[in-house]
């Protein structure tokens, strides 16, 4: 009986350590900058953005899509966005641009390193 309890605890702890979701009380804003005319942005919006929305749905991470010709708040200028698609992550009042592709893993790595 004790062996079964130990095995169950090991099994649960193994799968808890493999969780993909970022769990923190820190609120994180993820700003995605795109243009309607950029082919890479169209691909991102059609293939990646919905997946990211689903993965961040039940977390403290807020995903916001900012389109260049609809940027009423001036975020492109504020974060000095010179190319698209681009991603800026804001955590603990600090912002940092994501380098490389905008993927769930790259975003999570950046969040965890901040």
C-alpha positions as CSV (number, residue, x, y, z in Angstrom):
1,X,0.0,0.0,0.0
2,X,2.8,2.4,0.9
3,X,4.5,1.6,-2.4
4,X,1.3,2.5,-4.3
5,X,1.1,5.9,-2.5
6,X,4.7,6.6,-3.3
7,X,4.3,5.7,-7.0
8,X,1.2,7.9,-7.2
9,X,3.0,10.9,-5.6
10,X,6.0,10.4,-8.0
11,X,3.6,10.3,-11.0
12,X,1.8,13.4,-9.9
13,X,5.0,15.4,-9.2
14,X,6.5,14.4,-12.5
15,X,3.5,15.7,-14.5
16,X,3.2,18.8,-12.4
17,X,6.8,19.6,-13.3
18,X,6.0,19.2,-17.0
19,X,3.2,21.8,-17.0
20,X,3.4,24.2,-20.0
21,X,1.5,27.0,-18.5
22,X,3.1,29.9,-16.8
23,X,1.8,30.2,-13.2
24,X,2.5,33.4,-11.4
25,X,0.7,36.1,-9.7
26,X,2.6,38.6,-11.9
27,X,0.4,40.2,-14.5
28,X,2.1,40.1,-17.9
29,X,1.1,42.1,-21.0
30,X,2.1,40.7,-24.3
31,X,1.8,43.2,-27.1
32,X,1.9,41.9,-30.7
33,X,2.5,44.5,-33.4
34,X,1.4,43.7,-37.0
35,X,0.5,45.3,-40.3
36,X,-2.4,44.3,-42.4
37,X,-0.2,44.4,-45.6
38,X,2.8,42.4,-44.2
39,X,2.7,38.8,-45.5
40,X,4.4,37.5,-42.3
41,X,1.9,39.3,-40.2
42,X,-1.0,37.8,-42.1
43,X,0.5,34.4,-41.6
44,X,1.0,35.1,-37.8
45,X,-2.6,36.3,-37.5
46,X,-4.1,33.4,-39.3
47,X,-2.0,30.6,-37.9
48,X,-0.5,31.6,-34.5
49,X,-2.5,34.3,-32.8
50,X,-5.6,32.2,-32.1
51,X,-3.4,29.4,-30.7
52,X,-1.7,31.9,-28.4
53,X,-5.0,33.4,-27.2
54,X,-6.2,29.9,-26.3
55,X,-2.9,29.1,-24.4
56,X,-3.0,32.3,-22.4
57,X,-6.7,32.3,-21.8
58,X,-6.6,31.1,-18.1
59,X,-3.4,32.9,-17.1
60,X,-2.5,36.3,-15.8
61,X,-1.0,37.0,-19.3
62,X,-2.9,39.4,-21.5
63,X,-2.3,39.2,-25.2
64,X,-3.1,42.4,-27.2
65,X,-2.9,42.7,-31.0
66,X,-1.9,46.1,-32.2
67,X,-2.4,46.8,-35.9
68,X,-0.2,49.6,-37.4
69,X,-3.0,51.7,-39.0
70,X,-5.3,51.3,-36.0
71,X,-2.7,52.3,-33.3
72,X,-4.7,55.1,-31.6
73,X,-2.5,54.9,-28.4
74,X,0.8,55.4,-30.2
75,X,2.2,52.1,-29.0
76,X,4.3,51.7,-32.2
77,X,6.1,54.9,-31.3
78,X,6.2,54.3,-27.5
79,X,7.9,50.9,-27.9
80,X,10.0,52.0,-31.0
81,X,8.6,49.3,-33.3
82,X,10.5,49.5,-36.6
83,X,9.5,46.1,-38.0
84,X,6.6,43.7,-37.9
85,X,5.6,41.3,-36.7
86,X,7.0,42.3,-33.3
87,X,6.3,41.4,-29.7
88,X,6.9,43.4,-26.6
89,X,6.4,41.8,-23.2
90,X,5.7,43.9,-20.1
91,X,6.2,42.4,-16.7
92,X,6.7,44.2,-13.3
93,X,6.6,47.6,-15.2
94,X,9.5,46.6,-17.3
95,X,9.2,46.0,-21.1
96,X,11.4,44.0,-23.3
97,X,11.2,43.1,-27.0
98,X,11.1,39.5,-28.0
99,X,13.8,38.5,-30.5
100,X,13.1,35.7,-33.0
101,X,9.8,34.2,-34.0
102,X,6.6,34.9,-32.1
103,X,5.9,31.5,-30.6
104,X,4.4,30.3,-27.3
105,X,7.8,28.8,-26.2
106,X,9.7,32.0,-27.1
107,X,7.2,34.2,-25.3
108,X,7.3,31.9,-22.2
109,X,11.1,31.9,-22.2
110,X,11.2,35.7,-22.3
111,X,8.6,36.0,-19.5
112,X,10.5,33.5,-17.3
113,X,13.8,35.4,-17.9
114,X,12.4,38.8,-16.9
